[in-house]
Amino acid sequence: MMTMKTRSVGIWALTLGACLAAAEARAQRGIAQGRVLDDEGQGVAKATVVFDFKGDLERQYRTETDGKGRYTRIVDPGPYRITVSREGYQGVYLDHTINAGAPTEVPDLQLVSQDKAIAAAIEGHAVLGPLKRALELTEAGRLEEAEAAYKEVLANDPTVVEAHYNLGSIYLGRKDLPAAKAAFEKVIELRPENGEAYMALSRVYEEMGDVERAIEIMAKGVAVRPEDARMLFDLGILHFNARRTDEAEAAFRKVEELDPANVRVHYLLATLAVSGGDVEEAVSRLERYLAAAPADAPDRDTAKELLAQLRPAPTNEP
């Protein structure tokens, strides 16, 4: 009996010793706990939390937030850089010391959505901020305020093509043709491949009554962007209005190749065919135009009348 009692006491002592050793080991560890919030103060679930030890040893611990944005992680005590990341958010970090023993409450870490972070960065930028405001003012039709904002952009960076182009559009709208001309010429100087600028500058010269110069500018644009069907079409219209039938026809036929959906070229080619006495070609083009043009197309009624005049009436002869 005495032997059994001695053995029981020995086992109890070993167990107590193990528990004390484990408790002592836990006391040497630290427990970090905290929250990850979004920019509206709501917990962010499944955010990755990384603890990088800032001492002499290379240690890293990782965990993930729960459904309420909270996390808990056992780490060695000491100074850490705590980094939080989550898809769709801009990452954030803070430096904090985790103490041994009792849990250390880490200050809240707040994630900002990437969209809001980008918007804030743009708003505070010397060029992008005024440009964003200028574009919004233009969209709202507040053109005088937009003009001032575009000028602010160019004061900080005179190479912003969008500011020059939109100023040109504002000037063109108010018929300030010299100012519009200068703005669009600057766009072409800065970005020679900008097709919209050639089209706009050509229109400025057309408004000035200088059709020859308008055609010249549009032709330069087409030379820069030969596969741009819109520019070719506008060049064809300029030639058409100037009664340059050969040049107009060549442009419209090229448009037909590049943009088969542009059905108006059939009407215009039909008109040129009538002028050249090619009735068969004119009838074919008019039929194709009427088959594809929408019901509210502006030239539809004229095309019907012209086709009725050109197409011989059926006879009743056997």
C-alpha positions as CSV (number, residue, x, y, z in Angstrom):
1,M,0.0,0.0,0.0
2,M,2.8,2.3,0.9
3,T,4.4,1.7,-2.5
4,M,1.2,2.5,-4.4
5,K,0.8,5.8,-2.5
6,T,4.4,6.8,-3.2
7,R,3.9,6.1,-6.9
8,S,0.6,8.2,-7.0
9,V,2.4,11.1,-5.4
10,G,5.2,10.8,-7.9
11,I,2.8,10.9,-10.9
12,W,0.9,13.9,-9.5
13,A,4.2,15.7,-9.0
14,L,5.2,15.1,-12.6
15,T,1.9,16.2,-13.9
16,L,2.0,19.4,-11.8
17,G,5.5,20.0,-13.1
18,A,4.4,19.7,-16.7
19,C,1.5,22.0,-16.2
20,L,3.8,24.6,-14.5
21,A,6.3,24.3,-17.3
22,A,3.5,24.8,-20.0
23,A,2.2,27.8,-18.1
24,E,5.6,29.3,-17.9
25,A,6.1,28.7,-21.6
26,R,2.8,30.4,-22.4
27,A,3.8,33.3,-20.2
28,Q,6.9,33.8,-22.4
29,R,4.6,34.2,-25.5
30,G,2.5,37.1,-26.5
31,I,-1.0,37.3,-27.8
32,A,-1.9,39.9,-30.4
33,Q,-5.5,40.7,-31.0
34,G,-7.3,43.5,-32.8
35,R,-9.7,44.5,-35.6
36,V,-9.5,45.3,-39.3
37,L,-12.2,47.8,-40.4
38,D,-13.2,49.3,-43.8
39,D,-13.5,53.0,-44.5
40,E,-17.1,53.0,-43.1
41,G,-16.1,51.4,-39.8
42,Q,-17.3,47.9,-40.6
43,G,-15.3,44.8,-39.9
44,V,-13.5,43.3,-42.9
45,A,-13.7,39.5,-43.1
46,K,-10.9,37.3,-44.5
47,A,-8.2,40.0,-44.4
48,T,-4.7,38.7,-44.2
49,V,-2.7,39.9,-41.2
50,V,1.1,39.5,-41.2
51,F,3.4,40.1,-38.2
52,D,7.0,40.8,-39.2
53,F,9.4,40.8,-36.2
54,K,11.5,43.9,-36.1
55,G,14.3,42.5,-33.8
56,D,17.4,40.6,-34.7
57,L,15.6,37.4,-35.4
58,E,13.7,36.8,-38.7
59,R,10.2,35.8,-37.6
60,Q,6.9,36.1,-39.4
61,Y,3.4,35.1,-38.3
62,R,0.2,35.2,-40.3
63,T,-3.5,34.9,-39.6
64,E,-6.8,35.9,-41.1
65,T,-9.7,38.0,-39.7
66,D,-13.0,36.4,-38.8
67,G,-16.4,37.4,-40.1
68,K,-16.5,40.4,-37.9
69,G,-13.0,41.6,-38.8
70,R,-11.3,40.4,-35.6
71,Y,-8.1,38.4,-35.3
72,T,-6.0,36.8,-32.6
73,R,-2.5,35.4,-33.0
74,I,0.1,34.0,-30.6
75,V,3.5,35.4,-31.3
76,D,6.8,35.9,-29.6
77,P,6.8,39.1,-27.6
78,G,8.6,42.1,-29.1
79,P,8.3,44.8,-31.8
80,Y,6.4,44.0,-35.0
81,R,5.3,45.6,-38.2
82,I,1.7,44.5,-38.7
83,T,0.5,44.5,-42.3
84,V,-3.0,44.0,-43.4
85,S,-4.2,43.3,-47.0
86,R,-7.4,42.3,-48.7
87,E,-8.3,42.1,-52.3
88,G,-10.1,45.2,-53.4
89,Y,-8.5,47.4,-50.7
90,Q,-5.3,49.4,-50.3
91,G,-3.0,47.7,-47.9
92,V,-2.0,49.3,-44.6
93,Y,0.5,48.7,-41.7
94,L,1.5,49.9,-38.3
95,D,4.4,49.2,-35.9
96,H,3.4,47.9,-32.5
97,T,5.0,46.0,-29.6
98,I,3.4,42.7,-28.5
99,N,3.9,42.1,-24.8
100,A,4.4,38.8,-23.1
101,G,1.6,37.3,-21.0
102,A,-1.7,39.1,-21.1
103,P,-3.2,39.8,-24.6
104,T,-2.0,43.0,-26.3
105,E,-4.8,44.9,-28.0
106,V,-3.5,46.3,-31.3
107,P,-5.0,49.6,-32.5
108,D,-7.7,49.2,-35.2
109,L,-6.3,48.9,-38.7
110,Q,-8.4,50.5,-41.4
111,L,-8.5,49.5,-45.0
112,V,-9.6,51.9,-47.7
113,S,-11.1,50.5,-50.9
114,Q,-8.9,50.9,-53.9
115,D,-11.5,52.9,-55.8
116,K,-11.7,55.5,-53.0
117,A,-7.9,55.5,-52.6
118,I,-7.4,56.2,-56.3
119,A,-10.1,58.9,-56.2
120,A,-8.4,60.6,-53.2
121,A,-5.0,60.4,-54.9
122,I,-6.5,62.0,-58.1
123,E,-8.3,64.7,-56.1
124,G,-5.1,65.7,-54.4
125,H,-2.9,65.7,-57.6
126,A,-1.9,69.0,-59.0
127,V,-2.9,68.0,-62.6
128,L,-5.3,65.1,-62.3
129,G,-7.5,66.8,-59.6
130,P,-8.3,69.9,-61.7
131,L,-8.6,67.7,-64.8
132,K,-11.2,65.5,-63.1
133,R,-13.1,68.6,-62.0
134,A,-12.9,70.1,-65.5
135,L,-14.3,66.9,-67.1
136,E,-17.2,66.8,-64.6
137,L,-17.9,70.5,-65.2
138,T,-17.9,69.9,-69.0
139,E,-20.3,67.0,-68.6
140,A,-22.6,69.2,-66.5
141,G,-22.5,71.9,-69.2
142,R,-20.8,74.5,-66.9
143,L,-18.3,75.5,-69.6
144,E,-17.0,78.7,-68.1
145,E,-16.0,76.9,-64.9
146,A,-14.6,74.0,-67.0
147,E,-12.5,76.4,-69.0
148,A,-10.9,77.8,-65.8
149,A,-10.2,74.3,-64.6
150,Y,-8.6,73.3,-67.9
151,K,-6.4,76.4,-67.7
152,E,-5.4,75.4,-64.2
153,V,-4.4,72.0,-65.5
154,L,-2.3,73.5,-68.2
155,A,-0.7,76.0,-65.8
156,N,0.7,72.9,-63.9
157,D,1.4,70.8,-67.0
158,P,1.1,72.3,-70.5
159,T,1.4,68.9,-72.2
160,V,-2.0,67.6,-71.1
161,V,-3.6,66.8,-74.5
162,E,-7.1,66.3,-73.0
163,A,-7.1,69.9,-71.6
164,H,-6.1,71.4,-74.9
165,Y,-8.6,69.4,-76.9
166,N,-11.5,70.1,-74.6
167,L,-10.7,73.8,-74.5
168,G,-10.7,73.8,-78.3
169,S,-14.1,72.2,-78.2
170,I,-15.4,74.9,-75.8
171,Y,-14.0,77.7,-78.1
172,L,-15.4,76.1,-81.2
173,G,-18.8,75.9,-79.5
174,R,-18.8,79.6,-78.8
175,K,-17.4,80.4,-82.3
176,D,-14.1,81.6,-81.0
177,L,-12.4,80.2,-84.1
178,P,-8.8,81.5,-83.6
179,A,-8.7,80.2,-80.1
180,A,-10.1,76.8,-81.2
181,K,-7.6,76.6,-84.0
182,A,-4.7,77.2,-81.6
183,A,-5.9,74.6,-79.2
184,F,-6.4,71.9,-81.8
185,E,-3.0,72.7,-83.4
186,K,-1.4,72.2,-80.0
187,V,-3.1,68.8,-79.7
188,I,-1.6,67.7,-83.0
189,E,1.8,69.1,-82.0
190,L,1.7,67.0,-78.8
191,R,0.0,63.9,-80.2
192,P,0.3,63.8,-84.0
193,E,-1.7,60.5,-84.2
194,N,-4.8,62.1,-82.6
195,G,-7.4,61.7,-85.3
196,E,-10.1,63.7,-83.4
197,A,-7.8,66.8,-83.5
198,Y,-7.5,66.7,-87.3
199,M,-11.2,66.3,-87.6
200,A,-11.9,69.2,-85.2
201,L,-9.2,71.5,-86.8
202,S,-10.6,70.7,-90.3
203,R,-14.1,71.8,-89.0
204,V,-12.6,75.1,-87.7
205,Y,-11.2,75.9,-91.1
206,E,-14.6,74.9,-92.7
207,E,-16.3,77.3,-90.3
208,M,-13.8,80.0,-91.3
209,G,-14.8,79.4,-94.9
210,D,-11.4,78.0,-95.9
211,V,-12.5,74.7,-97.5
212,E,-9.2,74.1,-99.2
213,R,-7.4,74.3,-95.9
214,A,-10.1,72.1,-94.3
215,I,-9.5,69.4,-96.9
216,E,-5.7,69.7,-96.5
217,I,-5.9,69.2,-92.7
218,M,-8.3,66.2,-93.1
219,A,-6.0,64.7,-95.7
220,K,-3.1,65.0,-93.3
221,G,-5.1,63.2,-90.7
222,V,-6.0,60.4,-93.1
223,A,-2.3,60.1,-94.0
224,V,-1.5,59.6,-90.3
225,R,-4.4,57.2,-89.7
226,P,-5.2,55.6,-93.1
227,E,-7.5,53.0,-91.6
228,D,-9.7,55.4,-89.7
229,A,-13.1,55.1,-91.5
230,R,-14.6,58.2,-89.8
231,M,-11.8,60.5,-91.0
232,L,-12.0,59.1,-94.5
233,F,-15.8,59.6,-94.5
234,D,-15.4,63.2,-93.4
235,L,-12.7,63.7,-96.1
236,G,-15.1,62.3,-98.6
237,I,-17.9,64.7,-97.5
238,L,-15.5,67.7,-97.8
239,H,-14.6,66.6,-101.4
240,F,-18.3,65.9,-102.1
241,N,-19.3,69.4,-101.0
242,A,-16.4,70.9,-103.0
243,R,-17.7,69.0,-106.1
244,R,-14.5,67.0,-106.3
245,T,-16.3,63.9,-107.5
246,D,-13.3,61.7,-108.2
247,E,-11.7,62.3,-104.8
248,A,-15.1,61.9,-103.0
249,E,-15.8,58.6,-104.7
250,A,-12.4,57.2,-103.9
251,A,-12.8,58.2,-100.2
252,F,-16.3,56.6,-100.0
253,R,-15.3,53.4,-101.7
254,K,-12.5,53.1,-99.1
255,V,-14.9,53.7,-96.3
256,E,-17.1,51.0,-97.7
257,E,-14.2,48.6,-97.3
258,L,-13.2,49.7,-93.8
259,D,-16.7,50.1,-92.4
260,P,-19.4,48.1,-94.1
261,A,-21.9,49.2,-91.5
262,N,-21.8,52.8,-92.8
263,V,-24.7,52.5,-95.2
264,R,-24.8,56.2,-96.0
265,V,-21.9,55.8,-98.4
266,H,-24.3,53.9,-100.7
267,Y,-26.6,57.0,-100.9
268,L,-23.6,59.3,-101.6
269,L,-22.1,57.0,-104.2
270,A,-25.5,56.8,-105.8
271,T,-25.6,60.6,-106.0
272,L,-22.2,60.6,-107.6
273,A,-23.2,57.9,-110.0
274,V,-26.2,60.0,-111.1
275,S,-23.9,63.0,-111.7
276,G,-21.7,60.7,-113.8
277,G,-24.6,59.3,-115.8
278,D,-24.2,55.8,-114.5
279,V,-27.9,54.9,-113.9
280,E,-27.3,51.2,-113.3
281,E,-24.8,51.9,-110.5
282,A,-27.1,54.6,-109.0
283,V,-30.1,52.2,-108.9
284,S,-28.0,49.5,-107.3
285,R,-26.6,51.8,-104.6
286,L,-30.0,53.3,-103.8
287,E,-31.5,49.8,-103.4
288,R,-28.7,48.8,-101.1
289,Y,-29.1,52.0,-99.1
290,L,-32.9,51.6,-98.7
291,A,-32.5,48.0,-97.7
292,A,-30.1,48.8,-94.9
293,A,-30.9,52.4,-93.8
294,P,-33.0,52.9,-90.6
295,A,-36.5,54.1,-91.1
296,D,-35.7,57.6,-89.7
297,A,-32.6,58.1,-91.9
298,P,-32.6,61.7,-93.2
299,D,-31.9,60.7,-96.8
300,R,-34.4,57.9,-97.0
301,D,-37.3,59.8,-98.6
302,T,-35.0,61.5,-101.1
303,A,-33.5,58.1,-102.0
304,K,-37.0,56.7,-102.6
305,E,-37.9,59.5,-104.9
306,L,-34.6,59.3,-106.8
307,L,-35.0,55.6,-107.2
308,A,-38.5,56.0,-108.6
309,Q,-37.2,58.4,-111.2
310,L,-34.3,56.2,-112.2
311,R,-36.0,52.8,-112.2
312,P,-38.2,52.2,-115.3
313,A,-41.8,51.5,-114.6
314,P,-43.0,48.0,-115.4
315,T,-44.9,47.5,-118.6
316,N,-48.1,45.5,-119.2
317,E,-46.9,44.1,-122.5
318,P,-46.9,40.3,-122.8
